[in-house]
Amino acid sequence: MHVQVLWGIGGMLVVLLIAFAMSTNRRAINPRTVLGALAIQILFAFVVLRWDLGKQALSAVSGAVQKVLDSSKEGIEFMVGPILPTEGTVVAFQVLPIIVFISALTAVLYHWNILQWVVRIIGGGLQKLLGTTKPESLNATANIFLGMTEAPLMVRPYLPKMSRSEFFAVMTGGLATVAGTVMVGYAMLGASLDHLIAASFMAAPAGLLMAKIIMPASKEPETEEADAPGAAKADSAEGEEPVTEAVEDKPRNVIDAAASGASDGLKLALNVGAMLFAFISLIALVNLIVGGVGGLFGLGDLTLQQILGYVFSPLMWVIGVPWDEAVSAGSFLGQKLVLNEFVAFADFGPQIAQFSEKSAVIITFALTGFANLGSLGILLGGLGGMVPSKRGWIARDGVRAIIAGTLANLLSAAIAGILVA
């Protein structure tokens, strides 16, 4: 037990040292932000992974989410009921429709201001505990529920006046987390919903932690000196701090909100489906070529997954995965970084029972984030479209943000590994 704990602590230190080595201004790192974010992660992980009452609470939340997901079965059976398999999972019929359903539900929750209320409470807590700015904290919280291009809409009026450090925190927050709309898709592929939910919440402080180590604030941000143009005033008539609307054309009613959300979800589901089809097919083609070349050297069984596994296995071993499982774990991490997390979960899900509980938890936490090379294009198109003046920062700091998001996931994974050991 002591060896497992020391192993995990060592992994945490390695991840933090990598971030520290990448820092643009080590003297400006705020210990309050670093220690506070680390404490929040450890405390939250202990509560939901180690404490019986906390585990029961997480299971209750997971069960409630699962019941919500079960509601979508009525729609799926109505659409494709006669051809649904009795065993296994068909992505096109049982995973992608869930994305449409959750997107519509999210739009309804946003229309009713429930999502903004939750973001305001959690974000306000992060701001007070970590000493981060209001836009950074709200964006980090919004990323628990929304995607990397939707969450920044909540702080859109602040974006033009953000410092480079704040803007980097916005990018890192989006890359360290996953949207609720796709998280349920990972669960349908076989990942534990309990662990996905825990990883999503831990990623918010982890993203801020890595962002503020790698690119700390060197001066008082302008967003703290005054409200951004068009932003809501700090104190409303009711004494609350409203979150900026995430959409410019607000739905007229709940039906309009649900329809709009379903439409957006359909676009996302089609994109995910096309991406999975293309990447998995391309991987098969690459494996054919790699195996052919490897056969010339007596390595006819060599695959892209094995190459990625050997490259990233030391990193997975460092954060707590036993060496006999590290190559497979490294393969999933490599697929996530080079391709995307959906492809990685599609490969990991069917194999999850082959891993020890500790390794399965670590891999799940390590994969739960949008940090991959393809996300740089999404940031340039989505976030860059909102604030064209910052597009140069996205291009210059994008790869650094991907690394920061990955380190945030690995830090959460190392902490989780300690507590389930």
C-alpha positions in Angstrom: 0.0 0.0 0.0 2.8 2.4 1.0 4.6 1.7 -2.2 1.5 2.4 -4.3 1.0 5.7 -2.5 4.6 6.8 -3.0 4.5 5.7 -6.6 1.5 7.9 -7.2 3.0 10.9 -5.3 6.1 10.4 -7.4 4.0 10.5 -10.6 2.3 13.7 -9.4 5.7 15.3 -8.8 6.9 14.3 -12.2 3.9 15.9 -13.9 4.2 19.1 -11.8 8.0 19.3 -12.6 7.3 19.0 -16.3 4.8 21.9 -16.1 7.3 23.9 -14.0 10.0 23.3 -16.6 7.7 24.6 -19.3 6.8 27.8 -17.3 7.3 31.1 -19.0 7.8 32.9 -15.7 8.6 30.7 -12.7 8.9 33.6 -10.3 5.3 34.7 -11.1 3.7 31.4 -10.2 1.1 32.0 -7.4 1.5 29.3 -4.7 -2.1 29.9 -3.6 -3.4 28.9 -7.0 -1.2 25.8 -7.3 -1.7 24.5 -3.8 -5.4 25.4 -3.7 -6.1 23.6 -7.0 -4.1 20.6 -5.9 -5.9 20.5 -2.6 -9.3 20.7 -4.3 -8.4 17.8 -6.6 -7.1 15.6 -3.8 -10.0 16.4 -1.5 -12.6 15.8 -4.2 -10.9 12.6 -5.3 -10.8 11.3 -1.7 -14.4 12.1 -1.2 -15.7 10.3 -4.3 -13.2 7.5 -4.6 -12.3 6.6 -1.0 -14.9 7.8 1.4 -17.9 5.5 1.6 -20.5 8.3 1.8 -18.8 10.1 -1.0 -18.7 7.0 -3.2 -22.4 6.5 -2.5 -23.1 10.1 -3.5 -21.1 9.7 -6.7 -23.0 6.5 -7.5 -26.3 8.3 -6.8 -25.3 11.0 -9.3 -24.1 8.5 -11.8 -27.4 6.5 -11.3 -29.4 9.6 -11.9 -27.5 10.4 -15.0 -27.9 6.8 -16.2 -31.7 7.1 -15.7 -31.7 10.3 -17.8 -29.7 8.4 -20.5 -32.2 5.6 -20.3 -34.9 8.0 -21.3 -33.2 8.2 -24.7 -33.9 4.5 -25.3 -37.5 5.3 -26.1 -36.4 7.6 -28.9 -33.8 5.1 -30.2 -36.2 2.2 -30.2 -38.8 4.3 -32.0 -36.2 5.2 -34.7 -34.4 1.9 -35.1 -36.0 -0.6 -32.7 -36.4 -3.6 -35.0 -32.7 -3.7 -35.9 -31.2 -3.0 -32.4 -28.9 -5.8 -31.3 -29.7 -7.6 -28.0 -26.0 -7.7 -27.1 -23.1 -5.4 -27.6 -23.2 -1.7 -28.6 -23.7 -0.3 -32.1 -22.1 3.1 -32.2 -24.4 4.5 -34.9 -27.6 3.4 -33.2 -26.8 3.5 -29.4 -24.0 6.1 -28.9 -24.5 8.9 -31.5 -28.2 9.4 -30.7 -27.3 9.9 -27.0 -25.2 13.0 -28.1 -28.3 14.5 -29.8 -30.4 13.8 -26.7 -27.9 15.3 -24.2 -27.3 18.3 -26.5 -31.1 19.0 -26.5 -31.2 18.6 -22.7 -28.3 20.9 -22.2 -30.0 23.6 -24.3 -33.1 23.3 -22.2 -31.1 23.6 -18.9 -29.4 26.6 -20.3 -32.7 28.2 -21.4 -34.0 27.8 -17.8 -30.8 29.3 -16.4 -30.1 26.2 -14.4 -26.7 25.7 -16.0 -25.7 29.3 -15.5 -26.6 29.0 -11.8 -24.5 26.0 -11.3 -21.5 27.5 -13.1 -21.9 30.7 -11.1 -21.7 28.9 -7.8 -18.8 26.5 -8.6 -16.9 29.2 -10.6 -17.3 31.7 -7.7 -15.9 29.1 -5.3 -12.9 28.5 -7.5 -12.2 32.2 -7.8 -12.2 32.7 -4.1 -10.2 29.6 -3.3 -7.6 29.9 -6.0 -7.3 33.6 -6.5 -7.9 33.4 -10.2 -9.9 36.0 -12.2 -13.7 35.8 -12.6 -13.5 35.0 -16.4 -10.9 32.2 -15.8 -13.0 30.6 -13.0 -16.3 30.8 -14.8 -14.8 29.4 -18.0 -13.1 26.5 -16.2 -16.4 25.6 -14.5 -18.4 25.9 -17.7 -16.0 23.5 -19.4 -17.3 20.7 -17.0 -20.6 20.8 -18.9 -19.9 22.5 -22.2 -17.3 22.1 -25.0 -14.1 24.0 -25.6 -15.9 26.5 -28.0 -19.2 26.7 -26.2 -17.9 27.4 -22.7 -16.0 30.6 -23.6 -19.2 32.1 -24.8 -20.1 32.6 -21.2 -17.2 35.0 -20.8 -17.2 36.3 -24.3 -17.4 40.1 -23.4 -14.2 39.6 -21.4 -12.2 37.8 -24.1 -10.9 40.9 -26.0 -9.4 42.4 -22.8 -7.9 39.2 -21.5 -4.2 39.0 -20.8 -2.2 36.2 -22.4 -2.2 34.3 -19.2 -6.0 34.5 -18.9 -6.5 33.5 -22.5 -4.1 30.6 -22.1 -6.2 29.4 -19.1 -9.3 29.5 -21.3 -7.6 27.4 -23.9 -6.2 24.9 -21.4 -9.5 24.6 -19.5 -11.2 23.6 -22.8 -8.5 21.0 -23.6 -8.3 19.5 -20.1 -12.1 18.8 -19.9 -14.8 17.1 -22.0 -18.3 18.3 -22.8 -21.2 16.5 -21.1 -22.6 15.8 -24.6 -19.7 13.5 -25.5 -18.9 12.2 -22.0 -22.0 10.0 -22.0 -20.7 8.6 -25.3 -17.6 7.4 -23.7 -19.7 5.7 -21.0 -21.7 3.9 -23.8 -18.4 2.7 -25.2 -17.6 1.0 -21.9 -15.9 3.5 -19.6 -17.1 3.9 -16.0 -19.7 6.7 -15.8 -18.7 7.3 -12.1 -15.1 7.8 -13.0 -15.9 10.0 -16.1 -18.0 12.3 -13.9 -15.2 12.5 -11.2 -12.6 13.1 -13.9 -14.7 15.9 -15.5 -15.0 17.8 -12.2 -11.4 17.3 -11.2 -10.3 18.6 -14.6 -11.6 22.1 -13.9 -9.1 23.0 -11.1 -6.4 20.8 -12.8 -6.6 22.9 -15.9 -6.3 26.2 -14.0 -3.4 24.7 -12.0 -1.4 23.7 -15.2 -2.3 27.0 -17.0 -1.1 29.1 -14.0 2.2 27.1 -13.7 3.0 27.1 -17.4 1.9 30.7 -18.1 1.3 32.6 -14.8 0.0 36.1 -14.7 2.8 38.7 -14.6 0.6 41.7 -13.9 -2.9 42.7 -12.8 -5.3 41.5 -15.5 -7.4 44.2 -17.2 -10.5 42.0 -16.6 -10.0 42.5 -12.9 -9.6 46.3 -13.2 -12.9 46.9 -14.9 -15.8 45.0 -16.4 -15.4 44.2 -20.1 -17.5 46.1 -22.5 -21.0 44.7 -22.6 -20.4 42.4 -19.6 -22.9 42.3 -16.9 -22.2 44.5 -13.9 -20.7 42.9 -10.8 -23.8 43.4 -8.7 -27.2 43.0 -10.2 -30.5 44.2 -8.6 -30.7 40.9 -6.7 -27.1 41.1 -5.6 -26.1 38.2 -7.8 -23.4 38.1 -10.5 -25.1 37.1 -13.7 -23.3 34.9 -16.2 -23.1 36.3 -19.7 -25.5 34.7 -22.1 -23.8 32.0 -24.2 -25.9 32.6 -27.2 -26.8 35.8 -29.0 -30.1 34.6 -30.4 -31.8 33.3 -27.3 -34.5 30.6 -27.9 -38.1 32.0 -27.6 -39.3 29.1 -25.4 -38.3 25.7 -24.1 -39.5 23.9 -27.3 -37.3 26.2 -29.4 -34.4 25.6 -27.1 -34.8 21.8 -27.3 -35.1 21.9 -31.1 -32.0 24.1 -31.4 -30.0 21.8 -29.1 -31.1 18.7 -31.0 -30.0 20.4 -34.2 -26.6 21.2 -32.8 -26.4 17.7 -31.3 -27.1 16.2 -34.7 -24.2 18.1 -36.2 -21.9 17.0 -33.4 -23.1 13.3 -33.7 -22.5 13.3 -37.4 -19.1 14.8 -37.0 -18.2 12.2 -34.3 -19.5 9.4 -36.4 -17.6 10.5 -39.6 -14.5 11.0 -37.5 -14.6 7.6 -35.9 -15.3 5.9 -39.3 -12.4 7.8 -41.0 -9.8 7.4 -38.2 -10.5 3.8 -37.4 -10.4 2.9 -41.1 -7.2 4.9 -41.6 -5.6 3.2 -38.6 -6.4 -0.2 -40.2 -4.7 1.0 -43.4 -1.7 2.3 -41.5 -1.4 -1.0 -39.6 -1.4 -2.8 -42.9 1.5 -0.7 -44.1 3.4 -0.8 -40.8 2.9 -4.6 -40.6 4.2 -5.0 -44.1 7.3 -2.9 -43.4 7.8 -4.6 -40.1 7.5 -8.0 -41.7 10.8 -7.2 -43.6 12.5 -7.1 -40.2 10.6 -10.0 -38.6 8.0 -7.7 -37.0 4.9 -8.7 -39.1 2.5 -8.1 -36.1 3.7 -4.5 -35.5 0.8 -2.0 -35.4 0.4 1.8 -34.9 -1.1 1.1 -31.5 2.0 -0.8 -30.4 4.3 2.0 -31.5 2.3 4.6 -29.6 2.2 2.2 -26.7 5.9 1.9 -26.4 6.4 5.7 -26.9 3.9 6.7 -24.1 4.3 3.6 -21.8 7.0 5.3 -19.6 4.6 8.2 -18.9 1.7 5.9 -18.0 4.1 3.9 -15.8 5.2 7.0 -14.0 1.7 7.9 -13.0 0.9 4.5 -11.6 0.1 1.9 -14.3 2.1 -1.4 -13.7 4.7 -2.0 -16.4 2.9 -5.1 -17.7 -0.1 -2.9 -18.6 1.8 0.3 -19.4 2.3 -0.4 -23.1 -1.4 -0.9 -23.7 -2.2 2.1 -21.5 0.3 4.2 -23.5 -1.3 3.1 -26.7 -4.6 4.6 -25.6 -2.9 7.8 -24.5 -1.1 8.0 -27.8 -4.3 7.5 -29.8 -5.9 10.2 -27.7 -3.1 12.7 -28.4 -2.5 11.9 -32.1 -6.1 11.2 -33.1 -8.7 12.0 -30.4 -10.2 10.7 -27.1 -13.3 9.2 -28.8 -11.0 6.8 -30.9 -9.1 6.0 -27.7 -12.2 5.2 -25.7 -13.6 3.1 -28.6 -10.4 1.0 -28.4 -10.2 1.0 -24.6 -13.9 0.3 -23.8 -14.0 -3.3 -25.0 -10.7 -4.1 -23.3 -11.4 -2.4 -19.9 -12.1 -5.7 -18.1 -8.6 -6.9 -19.0 -7.0 -4.2 -16.8 -6.7 -4.1 -13.0 -9.0 -1.7 -11.3 -6.2 0.8 -10.6 -5.0 0.8 -14.2 -8.6 1.1 -15.6 -9.2 4.2 -13.4 -5.9 5.8 -14.3 -6.5 5.3 -18.0 -10.0 6.6 -17.8 -8.9 9.8 -16.1 -6.0 10.2 -18.5 -8.2 10.0 -21.5 -11.0 12.3 -20.2 -9.9 15.5 -22.0 -10.0 17.2 -25.4 -6.3 17.7 -25.5 -5.2 16.4 -28.9 -3.6 17.8 -32.1 -6.9 18.1 -33.9 -8.2 20.4 -31.2 -5.8 23.1 -32.2 -7.9 23.6 -35.4 -11.1 23.7 -33.4 -9.6 26.4 -31.1 -8.5 28.4 -34.1 -11.9 28.2 -35.8 -14.1 28.5 -32.7 -12.3 30.6 -30.2 -10.4 32.5 -32.8 -13.7 33.3 -34.5 -15.0 34.8 -31.3 -12.0 37.1 -30.8 -9.9 37.4 -34.0 -7.4 39.7 -32.3 -6.2 36.7 -30.2 -5.8 34.3 -33.1 -2.1 34.8 -33.0 -2.0 33.7 -29.4 -3.9 30.5 -30.2 -1.4 29.7 -33.0 1.6 30.5 -30.8 0.4 28.9 -27.6 -1.8 26.1 -28.9 0.6 23.2 -28.7 1.7 24.4 -25.2 -2.0 24.4 -24.2 -2.5 20.9 -25.5 0.5 19.8 -23.4 -1.0 21.7 -20.4 -4.4 20.0 -20.9 -2.7 16.6 -21.1 -0.7 17.2 -17.9 -3.9 18.2 -16.2 -5.5 14.9 -17.1 -2.3 12.9 -16.1 -2.2 14.7 -12.7 -5.9 13.8 -12.0 -5.1 10.2 -13.1 -2.1 10.0 -10.7 -4.3 11.3 -7.8 -7.1 8.8 -8.6 -4.6 6.0 -8.9 -3.3 6.6 -5.4 -6.8 6.6 -3.9 -8.0 3.3 -5.6 -4.7 1.5 -5.0 
